[in-house]
Structure formats: C-alpha cells, structure tokens
Amino acid sequence: MRVAVGSDHAGFGYKQLILDHLKTLGHECADFGTHSEESVDYPDFIVPVARAVAAGEFDRGIVLGGSGNGEAIAANKVRGIRCGLCWNDTTAELCRRHNDSNMLSLGQRMITAEQALSIVDIWLETPFDGGRHTPRIQKVDAIEP
C-alpha cells in the first residue's frame, strides 16, 4: 500500500516510528514532514498529505499532532478526504469498517507508541463493510462543495 505520512512538531516522534514500522511491513511510504520538533503550523504539512491522497497519488494518509484534532480538521477540508481521529483499536476498526476513512489522525500526546502502532496496523488491515454504510458515506461526500 502507498501511504503518505505527515506531522507537526508535536507528532514528529511517532511519525518517525510509524514510517519505520510501515516500511518494515513492506508499504511504500512518503514523508511529508515536518523533520524536527521545532514548532511549525500543522496545516503546512497535513494539507499536502490530504491533497496527495485525494489525488490518488497515495492509497492512504496518516497524520499526527499533539492531540490529532487539528490535523483531522485540516485534512477533512480537502475534497475526497475522510480523516478519522483514532485513539484506540476499536475507533481504528470502526473508522475503516463504517466510514471508509482514507486518512488517519493520531495524537502523540494522547496515546502510547505501542497504541499508535496497533491503531495503524488495524486501520490499514480493516476493510470497509459497505452495505448500509455506503449511502451514509455518499451523503457525507455530497456535502463537499
């Protein structure tokens, strides 16, 4: 799977961990930055990830920040993106099964590194259930300008 990854300074540590993990699993990854813990504005790194996923350059995107909230909000401003903020295995599974999310947001200050990797694995492996969820996704997509 082709996965784009980006973070702000508060998610930098887990971004590096996740990139290494994804590569070990055989995924093709791209690092959209940031490249240090120096303070930056998260939209500068998150929106390019979302645009690349929306354009089909990557299958999925993972973004990180301190809480993950701002990153999810920024990503969801891009047409065609369904970015879910996940904080445990169950939210990761449902984000894919029910919402067909193509982007995942994580908060480095909210979860352990082990939880982050577990969430990433579950989110990448879980298929979309379709069925009763498809019309709901279509309604959400229709809201976009």
C-alpha positions as CSV (number, residue, x, y, z in Angstrom):
1,M,0.0,0.0,0.0
2,R,1.2,3.5,-0.7
3,V,1.0,5.6,2.4
4,A,1.7,9.4,2.9
5,V,2.6,10.5,6.4
6,G,2.9,13.9,7.8
7,S,3.0,15.6,11.2
8,D,3.6,18.8,13.0
9,H,6.3,19.2,15.7
10,A,4.2,17.5,18.4
11,G,3.7,14.4,16.3
12,F,7.2,14.2,14.9
13,G,8.4,11.4,17.2
14,Y,5.6,9.0,16.4
15,K,5.8,9.9,12.7
16,Q,9.3,8.5,12.5
17,L,8.3,5.4,14.4
18,I,5.3,4.8,12.1
19,L,7.3,5.4,9.0
20,D,9.9,2.8,10.1
21,H,7.1,0.4,11.0
22,L,5.3,0.8,7.7
23,K,8.5,0.2,5.7
24,T,9.2,-3.0,7.7
25,L,5.7,-4.2,6.7
26,G,6.5,-3.6,3.0
27,H,4.4,-0.4,2.5
28,E,5.6,2.3,0.1
29,C,5.8,5.5,2.2
30,A,6.4,9.2,1.7
31,D,7.4,11.6,4.5
32,F,5.7,14.9,4.0
33,G,7.5,16.4,7.1
34,T,8.0,18.1,9.4
35,H,11.5,16.9,10.1
36,S,12.1,18.1,13.6
37,E,10.4,19.1,16.9
38,E,10.8,22.8,16.0
39,S,7.4,24.5,16.2
40,V,5.5,24.6,12.9
41,D,2.0,25.2,11.7
42,Y,0.3,21.8,11.2
43,P,-1.7,22.8,8.1
44,D,1.5,23.3,6.2
45,F,2.3,19.6,6.5
46,I,-1.1,18.0,6.8
47,V,-2.9,19.6,3.8
48,P,-0.3,18.3,1.3
49,V,-0.7,14.8,2.6
50,A,-4.5,15.1,2.2
51,R,-4.2,16.6,-1.3
52,A,-1.9,13.7,-2.4
53,V,-4.3,11.1,-1.1
54,A,-7.3,12.9,-2.7
55,A,-5.4,13.0,-6.0
56,G,-4.8,9.2,-5.9
57,E,-1.0,9.6,-5.5
58,F,-1.3,7.5,-2.3
59,D,-3.8,4.9,-1.1
60,R,-4.0,6.3,2.4
61,G,-2.6,9.0,4.6
62,I,-1.6,9.2,8.3
63,V,-1.2,12.5,10.1
64,L,0.0,13.3,13.6
65,G,0.0,16.1,16.1
66,G,-0.2,16.6,19.8
67,S,-3.9,15.7,20.0
68,G,-4.6,14.9,16.4
69,N,-7.7,17.1,16.4
70,G,-6.4,20.0,14.3
71,E,-4.8,17.6,11.9
72,A,-8.1,15.7,11.3
73,I,-9.9,19.0,10.8
74,A,-7.3,20.3,8.3
75,A,-7.3,17.1,6.3
76,N,-11.1,16.9,6.2
77,K,-11.1,20.4,4.4
78,V,-9.8,18.6,1.3
79,R,-12.4,17.3,-1.0
80,G,-12.5,13.5,-1.1
81,I,-10.8,13.0,2.3
82,R,-12.4,11.1,5.2
83,C,-9.9,11.5,8.0
84,G,-10.8,10.0,11.4
85,L,-9.1,10.7,14.7
86,C,-8.5,7.4,16.4
87,W,-7.4,6.8,20.0
88,N,-7.8,3.0,20.4
89,D,-8.1,-0.2,18.4
90,T,-11.9,0.0,18.3
91,T,-12.0,3.5,16.8
92,A,-9.5,2.5,14.2
93,E,-11.5,-0.5,13.2
94,L,-14.8,1.4,13.0
95,C,-13.2,4.3,11.2
96,R,-12.5,1.9,8.3
97,R,-15.5,-0.5,8.6
98,H,-18.2,2.2,8.9
99,N,-16.6,5.3,7.5
100,D,-14.2,4.0,4.8
101,S,-11.6,6.5,6.0
102,N,-8.7,7.2,3.7
103,M,-6.8,9.1,6.3
104,L,-5.9,8.5,10.0
105,S,-5.1,11.2,12.5
106,L,-3.2,10.4,15.8
107,G,-2.3,12.4,18.8
108,Q,1.1,11.7,20.1
109,R,0.3,13.3,23.5
110,M,-2.8,11.2,23.9
111,I,-1.6,7.6,23.3
112,T,1.4,5.4,23.8
113,A,3.7,4.5,21.0
114,E,2.5,0.9,21.2
115,Q,-1.1,2.0,20.9
116,A,-0.2,4.2,17.9
117,L,1.3,1.2,16.1
118,S,-1.6,-1.1,16.9
119,I,-4.0,1.6,15.7
120,V,-2.1,1.9,12.4
121,D,-2.0,-1.8,11.9
122,I,-5.7,-2.3,12.5
123,W,-6.6,0.8,10.4
124,L,-4.5,-0.5,7.4
125,E,-5.8,-4.1,7.6
126,T,-9.5,-3.4,8.1
127,P,-11.8,-3.3,5.0
128,F,-14.8,-1.1,4.5
129,D,-18.0,-3.0,5.3
130,G,-20.0,-1.2,2.6
131,G,-23.7,-2.2,2.7
132,R,-25.7,0.1,4.9
133,H,-22.7,2.4,5.4
134,T,-22.4,3.2,1.7
135,P,-25.4,5.6,1.4
136,R,-24.1,7.4,4.5
137,I,-20.7,7.9,3.0
138,Q,-22.3,9.2,-0.2
139,K,-24.4,11.7,1.8
140,V,-21.2,12.9,3.6
141,D,-19.4,13.2,0.2
142,A,-22.3,15.2,-1.2
143,I,-21.8,17.9,1.4
144,E,-18.5,18.8,-0.1
145,P,-18.5,21.9,-2.4
